[in-house]
Amino acid sequence: MFEKGTRLIMTKGYKGERGVIVDKTDSPYGFYIVKLDNGIQLAAGPTSFEVVKTSSSETS
C-alpha cells in the first residue's frame, strides 16, 4: 500500500506522465486516486504506475 503524497510516473494509459497519490479507494483491488502534474485526476491500480524515488533534499 502506498501513502498519500507518494510521487509516481505512469506506465500505462498516461505513460510518462508524473503525478501524486491523493487518496486510496475502497476498492478491494487496490486502486488509488492519482492527480497528474497536467491536472488530470484518475483512478489507477498499482500496476499502472511506478513510484518515483525522492532525494533527501526533496523530502526536507
Secondary structure, 3 states (H helix, E strand, C coil): CCCCCCEEEECCCCCCCEEEEEEECCCCCCCEEEEECCCCEEEECHHHEEECCCCHHHHC
